[in-house]
Amino acid sequence: MKIYLSLLDYFLSGWKRRSLLLAFLFVVSFPVSGQIAPGQDWEVPRLANGRPDMQGIWTNKSITPFERPEALGDKAFFTPEEAAAYTDTTNERSNRDVRTDDVLDVLNAYNDFWWDSGERVLPNLRTSIITEPANGRIPPLTAERQAEVDARQAAIDERCQQQGSGCAIANNGTLAPADEPWNMDLMSRCISFGTVVPMLSTAYNNNYQIVQSDGWMAVNTEMVHQVRRIPTDDREHLPGNVRQWYGDPVGHWEGDTLVVESTNFRGDFFGRMSSADENLRVVERFTRVAPDILLYQFTVDDPSAWTAPWSGEIPLTRSDGLLYEYACHEGNRGMRNILRAARLEMQSTDTE
């Protein structure tokens, strides 16, 4: 138990200690199966109704890559030495205080102080958050979906190459129409940063607050302040014609694991989920496995988008901090200025 607590202190602290001895002890306390083993004297805390207590603020920030680097093939776990080397290299490469002389230096906007994407790999030493397929990478798109994505991008490229197109640099770094709100990406509109379903990390604000009651669990996402209200009584999903930005989540208990199935998505996504469509189905599993660890597992299945389902795993760690408001909303000042600039550009071209 003393070893376990000392490792937990190491993982959660802000110190940058990377000794191989502690890395070795990580492997001992966090078996490669991903099922984190607490000390024998620890028991799952429970609510008055007997269900596991998962309440609190949890974070998923980590430098573990979302997809496994191709060079690693089917290697699912780092050795302690490899984890230490990857940590040093990644933190050095991602230091945003290193300035450049080109336009990207301006586009990056913030120095390193403002970012909070993590400094360590996940405690289970996985080489990627993606666990299935075996190569740790998202499967290819279906031929039909790839054709749709390519056609959409080709149409955008053709328009934005024209003078007075009303295009601007979107949050994915490419030119996109910016003259109407519905033409802009969900991140620019402050609707979604792609961190809600599934719960994926981003550059900062990687915190989630969980609150439970009889028959319900709510998850407040710090990034863009989205709150998911999840019934845990295994009720029926909403009718198929009712579509929501983050789907219709329905939960049920399998022992001490809460299983949440989300369907009925609108079909509009951002970030790593941008290729999904209205047929998306996400299954999430929440399991309290240690005093300060909530194991989060997910499977993404969209047969009209990807050629196979894919799954991932993130040990969420408890945070002692607070969850702060992220005051980004669809009618924000930046959005109005982007629209105004794009429309003025189009008008000035029309009058020439």
Secondary structure, DSSP 4 states (H G I P E B T S, - for coil): -HHHHHHHHHHHSS-----HHHHHHHHHHS-TTS-----TT----B-TTSSB---EEEE----S-SS--GGGTT--B--HHHHHHHHHHHHHHT-TTS--SSHHHHHT-S-GGG----SS--TT-BS-SEEESTTSSPPPBPHHHHHHHHHHHHHHHHHHTSTT--EEE-TTSSEEE-SSGGGS-TTTTTS--S-SSS----SS--EEEEEEETTEEEEEETTTTEEEEEE-S-PPPPPTT--BTT-EEEEEEETTEEEEEEE-B-S---GGGTT--TT-EEEEEEEEEETTEEEEEEEEE-TTTBSS-EEEEEEEEE--S-PPP----TT-HHHHHHHHHHHHHHHHHHT-
